[in-house]
Amino acid sequence: MTVNVYEQFFAADCTAAGVTRRAALVMLIADSEAGQIRYEAALTFFPHENEEDFAVSYDAYRSRTLYDAPGRRSRKREQKLMETFRAEIDALAAGIGGTVDWDAPLRPARFG
């Protein structure tokens, strides 16, 4: 079962595949199967042409596994992962020449 533990849209800056991206969706994803749990930090930049444009494209997507071990979801572990989440996302964004404006959320955070 895959769940977005946390997701939020932010203003961002990135050019990928020749397209200017003005927003990013950042996510902490939990994937559990057969007694194994994996957490992944992920982001995708997308064009965001206007205030209603949340058509997320996945051609500027990056992710990194933060935790992978036997077990199940843990709120304590998720809180610990959130402590370094922004730094992880910033590193992923920098890897493709992008930035996330953490001070400019486009929608409230959603927790799952």
Phi, psi and omega in degrees: 000130179251131182225136170278104180296321179215140172208146179200147177263138178225155168296147183204175178218124179193146170241121181224137181054033179076009182245131177286129179248130184248003182211162178218145171255121178251144186216145164250115187251132175251133179230116181238137180200132174051044176078013180242137177237136178227133175247140184224134170269135182215151173212153173221131176271144178215161190299316181050067184290333178208179185299334180263355185276098175240034177284096185282126175258150183248021177275350176239052185255137175221149178210161178213133176286127180260333184203136179207110183197166173298144178141200181220177180301144179219123178299322179298315178296318180296320176297320179295317179295325179293338179296329181247008185302312182300318179297321178296315180295318178300320179293318177297317180296316180298329180298339177240018175077026181244167175221150175250131177268092184297340180271003182230068176293143179264339177211159176295155178294147174240134179243138183241000000 
